[in-house]
Amino acid sequence: MPPTDSMFLLAETREHPMHVGGLQLFEPPSGSGPEWTRELIETFRGADDVSRTFRRRPKQPVSLLGSTWWSEDTAIDLDYHVRHSAVPQPGRIRELLQLTSRWHGSLLDRHRPLWETHVVEGLQDGRFAVYSKIHHAMVDGVSALRLMQRSLSEDPERRDCAPPWALPSSSAPAATPGGFDPFSLLRAGAGMAGDVAGMLPASMRIVGQVLRDGDITLPRAPKTILNGPVGGARRFAAQSWEIERIKRVAKSSSTTLNDVVLAMVSGALRDYLLEQHALPDDPMTAMVPVSLALRASSAGQDDADGGNATGVIVVNLATDRESGSTRLEEIAYSSRQAKKILGDLTPTQILAFSALQMLPLAAYPVPGFVKYTHPPFNVVVSNVPGPKNQTYFNGARLDGMYPVSIVLDGQAVNITLCSRGEHLDFGIIGCRRSVPHLQRLLIHLETALAELEEAWG
């Protein structure tokens, strides 16, 4: 098991579930009856081939070896992994989000492959939902979303779509579990030799740029109520925005879509913390993941087996500025400076640089560390690319794709969004105890976007 995977198992406790998830909303095919959802579940549970990713579990779940080697189950109990649920009356989205909050706060069973899917009916508008979660040790958020997208089709008439855990019929059968191969480590080590050799000059280049420019956002942020210890219960909030609104602001302000998203988050956090009488005087910062899986994909490499490949940058959110327009300008500048540091670094070097920025997180389990130290950043904001066109699952129209991520001690809120055709779907997960009235962030996100639209026409 690669260290980038095992660290998520080692870090997991009851208060810190380390799985990523997603909530999808679907509109059933036109003319379908109440039996359609039951037939969907039968399709999910009837998958014959289950991919290697969805067969994995820790080899020794209750020992340290469980965070060192993967085992692959040959028989999968799909009746356990695929669950049939319904929202209580009156069947609003509010009740669906309450269920999602509860499911996302519970741990996955390490004696089984580390994933679950809940098919949910009973929504008053006739739609149904699918909530899935999979351990971060198995896949990162980008890989999880790509697995789901492979099960969807742009053809509304197609009826042979397979669930994400099922292999396409043309794929080779899953490989049988093998023993520990020391030669694989030697081969991997040889491949990394060039990257390691280049780390010293790369580090010198980064230090030189920081000293020369003097305005790089470093991993040290002001303390806020979002940066204390967390409990095990979660609260989830979700909403969609039209991408075109955000693109218009980006074009008018000569910034990027991601810059505008960060400005929305900045304005929302500022207004939320003002309501709580807890806005810090110094500007807050965000850690923004950069997916290396997408780089690998563009280079022709496959990530079908999952895993984790993510770098990070730290961006100044300028929450000390009253004007939304000024916040956007400072965010765009900070983001450009952070990306300049990555420059021509290899993926391995980016991972090493990112690990240094997140190093303080490793000390969070130490008693008192979170309470008496400054966080490296205040919030995680991740933008994951989704389907560009309207998609369907066996004729059911995808009507929402909301990511559900991870919160930690010192990082009580995580904001992840996913593009879906003409929309951006925001998923906000937070500690139920540390972050009161989390859902109000949705209102403040809309207020922040409206302010930017007024400033930039």
N, C-alpha and C positions, 0 to 999 in steps of 0.2 A: 504494500500500500504506500503510495507516495506520501511524503511528509505533508504536502499541501492538502491531502485528503484526511490523513490521520489527525491533524490538529483539530478538526471540527468534532471528532469523536472524543478526543481528550478534553476539549473545552466544555463539553455538554454536561449540564447538571439539571436538576428539576426546575430551577429558576431560569435556566438558559437553554431551552430547546434549540437545537442547531439544524433545523430543517427549513427548507424554502418551500413555498407553496404558490398556488394560483387559484383564483376564483374566476370561472368562466360562466357567462350567461348565454343561453341559447334560446332561440325561438323555434318551436317544433315545426316540421314541414306543414304546409297548408293541407288541411283536411285530415290530419292525423287525429286519432282518438286518444282517450285516456290510457290505453294500453301501450302507447308508444314508449313511454319512459321505462316500463317494465321490460319491453323488448330490447331497449338500449342496454339495460343492465345485463340481460342475458347475453347480448353481444359482447359486452365487456368481460363477463365471466367465462365466455366460451372460447377465449383466445387460446389456441393450441401452443403456439410458440411464444415464449417470453424471452426478451433479449437479455444479454449478459448483465447490462446495467441494472435491470429490475430483478435479477436473481441474487445479487450480492448481499451479504450480511457479514458482520464481523466474525472472524473465525472462532474466537473464544470470547463470547459477549461479555463475560463477567471478569475478565482478566485483562492485563495490559496487552496481551497478544491480540485482543480484539481491536486494538487501535494500531495494529502493525500489519496484519494480513487479512485479505478478503477471502471469504469462502463463497462458493456458488451453489445454491440449492438446485437440485434437479427436479423437484416437484414443488409447485407453487400453489398455495391454497387461495385461489382467487375469490372464493366466497368470503374469506377474511379481509383481503386487501381491497375489494370492491364492495362498498356499502351503500345501501338504499336508505335514504332519509327524506324527511319532509319538514318544511318550516311550519311552526305553529301559526294559528290564525292571529291576525287577519292576513298573513302571508305577504307582508310588505318586504321591501329590500332591507328595512331595518332589522327584521327578524332573521333574514338570511345572514346579515353581517354579524349578528349576535352569535349565531351558530358557528360561523367561520372563526370568530374570535375564540370561542371555546375549543374548537378542534385544533386550532393552531397553537394553543397553549399546552397541549398534551404531548408527551414524549412518544416517539416511535419505539416499537418492540425490537430490541436488538437480537432476539432469537429468531427473527424472521427478516426477509429482505426489507430494507428501510424505506417503505413507501405505503401510502394509502390513497384511495380515491373515494369520494362521497358523491353520489348522484342524488340531487335534491329536487323534489317536486313540491307542489302546493303553493307556488307563488300566485298571487291574486291576478296578475296580468297574463297568466297562461304560460309564461316562460319556465324553463327549468335551469338548474345550475349544476356545475361540476366543480367541486373543490378537491384539489389534489395537493399532497405534500410528499416531498422526498428529501432524504437527508443530504445536507450540504457536503458531506463526505463523499457522496456518490456523484453529484453534479453541481455545478454552479448555476446561477440564475439564467444565464444566457443559454447554456446547454439544455436546461430543463425546458425553456421556452421553445427551443428548436425541436426538441423531441415531440412536444405537443403539436407544433406546426406541421410536422410530418404526418400527423394523423388527420389533418384537415385537407379539404379540397376546395378549389375555386368553382367547381362544377356543382350546382345545387341539385342536379339529377343523379349524382353518383351515390351508390348505396353499398359500396364495398370498403368503406374507410375502416381501418383497424385502430384500436386504441394505442396510446403511446408505448405501452409495454410490449406490444405484439410486433414481432418481426414481419416485414413484408414477405410475401410468398416467394419472391425471387432471391431473398437473402439466404446466406449460408446458415446452417444451424449453429446455435451458440456453442462456443468452445467448452470443452470439459475443464473443470478446475485443475490447475497444475500445481506442482510443488514450487518451492522457493528456488529461483534460478540466479546464482551468483553472477553468472556471465552477463545477465541482463543489466546488472548494476555496473559491470565493467564497460559494457557498450554505452550505457547512458553517461558514465563518467567521461569516457573518451569524447563523446559528443559535446559535453559541457566544457571541456578543457579550453577551447577557444574563447568561450564566454567569460570564464574565470580570469583568463589572462588579460582580457580587456576591461576588467572591472576597475582596476587601479586608475588607468588613464580616464575612464568614464567618470569615476568619482572625483578626480581632480578637475575635470571639466565642469561638473555640477557645482563643486565648491567655488570655482572661479566665477561662474555665472551668478551665484548667490551673492558673492562679495562685490561683484562688479555692478549688478543691477540694484541690489539692496532692497528690493520691494517684492521679493518672492514670499508667498504666504507659507510660513513654516508651521509644522504640526504642534502648535500650542494655542489653545483657544480659551476664552473666558468661561468660567463655570456658570452653568445655568441649571434650572430645575430639570432640564432634559438630560443632565449628565451625572445623575446620582445612581445609587443601587436600584435594581429592578427586582420585582417578584416574578412568580411563574405565570400569572394570569395576563391575558392580552386583550386589547381592544383594537378592532380593525375598522377602518373607514375607507370608502372608495367612491370615485366619481370620474366621469369622462369629460374631456374638453375637445373642442374642434381644433384640429391641427392648424387649419387655415388662419384662425385668429392669432395663434402664436407665430406662425410664419410671417404674417403681415407686420407684426411688431419687429421681428428679427430683420426683415428687409428694410423697414423704414429707419431702424437704428443702426444698420450695418453691423449687426451682431449675428450670433447663431441661434438656432432653435434651443439648444441646450443652455445657452446664456439666458434666454428669456425664461426657460423653465426654472433655472436657479433664481432668477429675479422674482418669479412668482413665489417660490419657496421662501425667499428672503422676506418679502413683504408679509407672507402669511405668518411666519415665525415672529416677526416684529410685532404684528397686531395681536397675535395670540399671547405673547409674553407681556405686552402692555396690559392686556386684560387681567393677567395674573399678577401684575405689579412686579414683574421679574425680568424685565429686559436689561441685559448688562450694558454698561457704558461702552465697552470695547466691541468691535465688530465680531459677530459669530462667523464660523467657518464651516464648510462642508467637505466631507470626503466623497469624491466622485470616482467610482470604479471605472476602469478602462478595460474592456474585454480583450484579452489576447486570443481568445477562441475565434473571434471574428477575423483577427489578423491571420491566424492559421488557416481559416476557411478561405480567405482571399488568396492565400498562397497555395491552395490546392490540397491542404491537409484535412483529414477527417477527425472530428471529435465525437464520433458516434458512441464511443465507449464512455462518454461522460468525463468526469474529472473536473479539476479546477484550474483555471488559467486567467487570472485577473490582476491587473496592476491598478494603482490608485494615484490620483492627484488631490491636492488640498486647495480649495478655492475660497477666497474672501467673499462673504455674503453681504458685507457692507450694511449690516442691520443698524448701525449707528446713524445712518443717513435717513432723513425724513422723506426725501423725494424718491419715488420709484424710478424715475429717469436716471438720477444720479447713481442709485444702487445698480441698475443695469450696466451703466458705463464702467463702474468699478469692478463688477463681477466679470464682465467680458475681458477687461485688462488682466485681472488676476488669472483667469483661465488660460489666456494666451501665454502668460509668463510661465505657468506651471507646465503647459504642454511643450514649451521650448526646452525645458529641462530634459524631457524624455528624448527629444532629438532623435539621434540615430542609434539609441540603445537597442540591443537585442531583447527579445522577450524575457530571457533569463535575467539580464541585467535590470530590466524594468521590474521584474518580480523582486529582485534583491533590494532595489531602491524603495519599492513600495513597502517591503517588509520593515525597513528601517523607519519609515514614517509611522507605521502601525505598531512599532515595538512597545510603546507604553501600554497597549491593550493587553500584552502578555502579563503585565503586573497587576491587572485589575482584580484577580482573585485574592491578592494579598490583603488581609484585613486593614482597613483604613486608607488604602491607596486611593480609591476613588474619592473618598471624602476630603482628603487633604491635598490633592494634586490637581493641576489643571488638565483637562482632557486634550488630546491631540487635535480634535475637531469636535464640533457640537452635534452634527447630524450627518447621516449617510443619505445621499441622493443619487439614485441610479436610474439611468434611462436605457431600457432594453429594447432593441428593434424587434418589432413583430411583423405580422403579415401586412403586405402593402395593399392587397385587394380584399374584397369581401370573401370570406371563407365559410365553409359548411362542414358539418359532420353528418354524413348519411342524410343529407337534406335539411338538417337543423341549422339555422342561421346563427353564426357567432355574433353576439350582440354586446359583448363585454369581455375583457381579458385583464383582470386586476391582479398584479403580483402581490404576494404576501411574503415578506422577508423576515429578518432576524433582528432582535434587539438584545443588548448586552448590558451588564453593569457599566455605567458611564455613557451609554448610548441608548437611551430609553425610547427613541423614536427612529424609525427607518422609513424613508419615502422612496418608493420604487414605482416607475411608470413604464408603460409599454405602448408603443405605437400600434395602431390597428386601423388600417385603411385611412379614413379621414379623421380619426380620433386619437387622442392620447388618454390612456386609462391609468389613473393614479390609484395606487394602493398604499395606504398609510397604516403601519402597524406600530403599536406603542404599548408600554407597560401600563396596565390598567390602574395601578396604584400611583405611579409617579407622574402620569400625564393626565390630569383631569380634563374632561370635556374634549377629548381628542378630535371628535367629529367637527368641532368648530374650525379646525384647520381647513376644511373644505370650503367653508364660507370665505375665509380669509384668502385662500388661493384665488377664488373668483374676484374678490375685491382688488387684489394685487394685479391681476391680469387686466381688469377694467381700467385701473390707473395707468398702466403702461400703454393701453390702447388710446387713452385720452391724450397722453403725452406725445405719442409717436404717430397718431393718426391712423 
